[in-house]
Amino acid sequence: MDLNTTNFNEVPTVQLSGTMNAVFWIWGQQVKELSDYYMPWMEIAYNLPVMIESHQLRVRVDVMPLLSCHLLKGHKEQYLAHLLLSSITMGYVWQEGENNIPKVLPRNLALPLVEVSRTLGLPPILVHSDLVLANWKKKDPDGPLEIRNLDTIVSLPGGESLKGFILVTLLVEKAAVPGIKALAQAINAVLQPSDDDLLQALKQLKTSIAEMTKALRQMHDYVDPAIFYAAIRIFLSGNQTVREIWNKEDSKRNSKFSWKDNPAIPEGLIYEGVSEEPLKYSGGSAAQSTVFHAFDELLGVCHSKESTTFLHRMREYMPPSHRAFIEEVHSAPSLREYILSSGSCLLCEAYNQCVATLAELRSYHISIVAKYILTGAAKAKDGGLGHLPGPPQALAERGTGGTTVFCFLRSVRDTTLGRIIDPSD
């Protein structure tokens, strides 16, 4: 399937009420600039690493004019505006690391961020759809959608490693596109029974998931563990959100959304002009990716109560059309039950291969997290970070052991494996 020439309007939509097409907004031609009216946003957002490292970002933001979002034309410009403003927000909050963390996001940043967030149905913070799905451009517009021909639109501290992290994650999403198409075909094959069509759809789904694992392997080539651990994590600050879900007593004491992913700012952040009380949101996370939720729903993978609570919470950080898509897959007839009732050994084997391949992808993700958290932590402990600053202490205290995040990832992997159908059943 050639993603450079494919017309995604051809993806089946009959049974999914048209939401399938909305999922692919990320693959259209990206808008890289807004009108001159928004130049103050662009001048800051396109120079974030330099401004953060020179400790000038907050100074620039504090004198930035208050602009309205009413001149933004269509969803693509609105998504770009959300990317710009949410990235500036992360830089503003974490410019000094854990030192001198601001309690207030100034109104000239808070008001337009909240305005465009409400329009898009997204929270006013950097999310997966900002950092990855809307944050890429081709160097050669006519060239392939491959990492050597890709660049990010907005960056944060982390240099080439951050760019690699973003673009490799994008290529994992790219590899999932044939699987999403197969997902729709599988549902159609259940609704209008065709075992032959279903078998082909399951084979395509399995191949797509395997390609996602292959794409993820590129992380080793483009992302340095020490840089990820010491320089990048604090600006993403989303991977530890699972901690509050697994720690039930802590979860009862705190609000639903939280900047407390990073315990250096547990009280949240006041968005000036929006609320007098601190607002609490989670940072970006791979758990906000639509494709994993959709594949789980199709294959009937049911996670533990704690994991499900966290994963469903992450859906609130997806674009509304992505959430609607997942809900439509959830509402479709059970693929697993159809296969069990069919008595077809071929369908059962194809389904099991899909589940096993998804579990393999999750196992590989665990190994990636181990490398980039545990190896990075070891280098920090041994003073092997070279010129890099020491990692944020709050994240270091939670990340070095990795207990909670690994419990979550292993639980999700194990419950996936648990859905394999025993041929003797």
Rosetta blueprint (number, residue, H / E / L):
1 M L
2 D L
3 L L
4 N L
5 T L
6 T L
7 N L
8 F H
9 N H
10 E H
11 V L
12 P L
13 T L
14 V H
15 Q H
16 L H
17 S L
18 G L
19 T H
20 M H
21 N H
22 A H
23 V H
24 F H
25 W H
26 I H
27 W H
28 G L
29 Q L
30 Q L
31 V L
32 K L
33 E L
34 L L
35 S L
36 D H
37 Y H
38 Y H
39 M H
40 P H
41 W H
42 M H
43 E H
44 I H
45 A H
46 Y L
47 N L
48 L H
49 P H
50 V H
51 M H
52 I H
53 E H
54 S L
55 H L
56 Q L
57 L H
58 R H
59 V H
60 R H
61 V H
62 D H
63 V L
64 M L
65 P L
66 L L
67 L L
68 S L
69 C L
70 H L
71 L L
72 L L
73 K L
74 G H
75 H H
76 K H
77 E H
78 Q H
79 Y H
80 L H
81 A H
82 H H
83 L H
84 L H
85 L H
86 S H
87 S H
88 I H
89 T H
90 M H
91 G H
92 Y H
93 V H
94 W H
95 Q L
96 E L
97 G L
98 E L
99 N L
100 N L
101 I L
102 P L
103 K L
104 V E
105 L E
106 P L
107 R H
108 N H
109 L H
110 A H
111 L H
112 P H
113 L H
114 V H
115 E H
116 V H
117 S H
118 R H
119 T H
120 L H
121 G L
122 L L
123 P L
124 P L
125 I L
126 L L
127 V L
128 H H
129 S H
130 D H
131 L H
132 V H
133 L H
134 A L
135 N L
136 W L
137 K E
138 K E
139 K L
140 D L
141 P L
142 D L
143 G L
144 P L
145 L L
146 E L
147 I H
148 R H
149 N H
150 L E
151 D E
152 T L
153 I L
154 V L
155 S L
156 L L
157 P L
158 G L
159 G H
160 E H
161 S H
162 L H
163 K H
164 G H
165 F H
166 I H
167 L H
168 V H
169 T H
170 L H
171 L H
172 V H
173 E H
174 K H
175 A H
176 A H
177 V H
178 P H
179 G H
180 I H
181 K H
182 A H
183 L H
184 A H
185 Q H
186 A H
187 I H
188 N H
189 A H
190 V H
191 L H
192 Q L
193 P L
194 S L
195 D H
196 D H
197 D H
198 L H
199 L H
200 Q H
201 A H
202 L H
203 K H
204 Q H
205 L H
206 K H
207 T H
208 S H
209 I H
210 A H
211 E H
212 M H
213 T H
214 K H
215 A H
216 L H
217 R L
218 Q L
219 M H
220 H H
221 D H
222 Y H
223 V L
224 D L
225 P H
226 A H
227 I H
228 F H
229 Y H
230 A H
231 A H
232 I H
233 R H
234 I H
235 F H
236 L H
237 S L
238 G L
239 N H
240 Q H
241 T H
242 V H
243 R H
244 E H
245 I H
246 W H
247 N L
248 K H
249 E H
250 D H
251 S H
252 K H
253 R H
254 N L
255 S L
256 K L
257 F L
258 S L
259 W H
260 K H
261 D H
262 N L
263 P L
264 A L
265 I L
266 P L
267 E L
268 G L
269 L E
270 I E
271 Y E
272 E L
273 G L
274 V L
275 S L
276 E L
277 E L
278 P L
279 L E
280 K L
281 Y L
282 S L
283 G L
284 G L
285 S L
286 A H
287 A H
288 Q H
289 S L
290 T H
291 V H
292 F H
293 H H
294 A H
295 F H
296 D H
297 E H
298 L H
299 L H
300 G L
301 V L
302 C L
303 H L
304 S L
305 K H
306 E H
307 S H
308 T H
309 T H
310 F H
311 L H
312 H H
313 R H
314 M H
315 R H
316 E L
317 Y L
318 M L
319 P L
320 P H
321 S H
322 H H
323 R H
324 A H
325 F H
326 I H
327 E H
328 E H
329 V H
330 H H
331 S H
332 A L
333 P L
334 S L
335 L H
336 R H
337 E H
338 Y H
339 I H
340 L H
341 S H
342 S H
343 G L
344 S L
345 C H
346 L H
347 L H
348 C H
349 E H
350 A H
351 Y H
352 N H
353 Q H
354 C H
355 V H
356 A H
357 T H
358 L H
359 A H
360 E H
361 L H
362 R H
363 S H
364 Y H
365 H H
366 I H
367 S H
368 I H
369 V H
370 A H
371 K H
372 Y H
373 I H
374 L H
375 T H
376 G H
377 A H
378 A H
379 K H
380 A H
381 K H
382 D L
383 G L
384 G L
385 L L
386 G L
387 H L
388 L L
389 P L
390 G L
391 P L
392 P L
393 Q H
394 A H
395 L H
396 A H
397 E H
398 R H
399 G H
400 T L
401 G L
402 G L
403 T H
404 T H
405 V H
406 F H
407 C H
408 F H
409 L H
410 R H
411 S H
412 V H
413 R H
414 D H
415 T H
416 T H
417 L H
418 G L
419 R L
420 I L
421 I L
422 D L
423 P L
424 S L
425 D L
